[in-house]
Amino acid sequence: MSIVFACAGSHAPGITAWTEKAPKEQVDRFVNGYKSVHEELVASKPDTILLLTSEHWANFFLDHIGAFCIGRGESFEGPLEPWLRVAKSNVPGNPALANAILEHCYENGFELNYSDELKLDHGSMVPLSFITPQMDMKVVPLMFNTLATPRPTARRCLALGRTLRPLLEESGERIAIVATGGLSHDPGEINHGFIDRAFDSEFLESLTNADLDRLGAYTDAEILKAGAGTLELLAWICLAGIMGEKRPRVVAYEAVEPWATGVGIVSYAEAA
C-alpha cells in the first residue's frame, strides 16, 4: 500500500475551548477548512493515521524527555484537559505499525524513544476531533520535543521524514499522515498574544513550494522570534520531508487574536 493522504493543521486549544471568543467569520473559515480535510481523509480510506505532534508536559518533564517518542499502545486516552470541550475517548492505536516504524528508524540512524502508555492532550485531540470525529480510526502518535533544550533541529526533523517515507510506502497499509501545531504563538510568555503574520506567510510559502532546503535551514532562534509555541512546526517540517517534492495547498489561515495563534491548515490531497 502507500501514503494515501497527508495534511497539517493547528491545534490551539482555543479552537474548541473558546471557539465563540473569535470573530465568527474567522471561525467559519477555519472550521470549514478542517471539514474539508476531513472529507479528503475519509475519501482516501486510510487504515491508520501517523500523527506527527507535540505535547505540553502531559507525558514528559525535565527528568525524562527525548527528541522523539512513538506511541506503541493499543489505545490512547485523551484529552487530558477537562475544559477542552472535546469528549474524552480511547483512541485506538496500531502497535504493529508503531513497532515497524521504531525498528526501521533504529536501522537507519534514528533512535526514537517509545512508550506504550502515552496520553493525548490538545496537541493531538483538537485536530483529531475534526479529522476523525468518531475517534474510531487507528492512530500512531509520534511526538516531538518542542518544549525543552536541546531539541531536534529542523534539519533533523526533515531527515526523519525522509527516513520514514520508504517504510510507510512499503508498510502494507493505507497510511494517512497528519502533522499538528503552530503556527506562530507564544503561550504564557512575555509576548503572549503576539501573532507573527510575516513569519507565518513565509513559512507557508516555503511549505507550499516544497522548498526543503529552506525548511531544513530554519534555526531555533529564527523560529523563536515568532514565539516559543511556533517550534511545533518541526512536525510540519518532518511531514514535508516525508512528502518530498509534493506541494501542498493552503486550505485555511487565520490570525485569530482571541486564540493568540496564527492557525493554519494545509493539505496534500491534490499535491503535484
Residue, then its C-alpha position, 0 to 999 in steps of 0.5 A: m500500500s502507500i501514503v494515501f493522504a497527508c495534511a497539517g493543521s493547528h491545534a490551539p486549544g482555543i479552537t474548541a475551548w473558546t471557539e465563540k471568543a473569535p470573530k465568527e467569520q474567522v471561525d467559519r473559515f477555519v472550521n470549514g477548512y478542517k471539514s474539508v480535510h476531513e472529507e479528503l481523509v475519509a475519501s482516501k480510506p486510510d487504515t491508520i493515521l501517523l500523527l506527527t505532534s507535540e505535547h505540553w508536559a502531559n507525558f514528559f518533564l525535565d527528568h525524562i524527555g527525548a527528541f522523539c517518542i512513538g506511541r506503541g499502545e493499543s489505545f490512547e486516552g485523551p484529552l487530558e484537559p477537562w475544559l477542552r470541550v472535546a469528549k474524552s475517548n480511547v483512541p485506538g492505536n496500531p502497535a504493529l505499525a508503531n513497532a515497524i516504524l521504531e525498528h526501521c528508524y533504529e536501522n537507519g540512524f534514528e533512535l526514537n524513544y517509545s512508550d506504550e502508555l502515552k496520553l493525548d492532550h490538545g496537541s493531538m485531540v483538537p485536530l483529531s476531533f475534526i479529522t476523525p470525529q468518531m475517534d474510531m480510526k487507528v492512530v500512531p502518535l509520534m511526538f516531538n520535543t518542542l518544549a525543552t533544550p536541546r531539541p531536534t533541529a529542523r534539519r533533523c526533523l526533515a531527515l526523519g521524514r525522509t527516513l520514514r517515507p520508504l517504510l510507510e510506502e512499503s508498510g502494507e497499509r493505507i497510511a494517512i499522515v497528519a502533522t499538528g501545531g503552530l503556527s506562530h504563538d507564544p503561550g504564557e510568555i512575555n509576548h503572549g498574544f503576539i501573532d507573527r503574520a510575516f513569519d507565518s506567510e513565509f513559512l507557508e510559502s516555503l511549505t507550499n513550494a516544497d522548498l526543503d532546503r529552506l525548511g531544513a535551514y530554519t534555526d531555533a532562534e529564527i523560529l523563536k522570534a515568532g514565539a516559543g509555541t511556533l517550534e511545533l512546526l518541526a512536525w510540519i517540517c518532518l511531514a514535508g520531508i516525508m512528502g518530498e517534492k509534493r506541494p501542498r495547498v493552503v486550505a485555511y489561515e487565520a490570525v485569530e487574536p482571541w486564540a493568540t495563534g496564527v492557525g493554519i491548515v494545509s493539505y496534500a490531497e491534490a499535491a503535484 
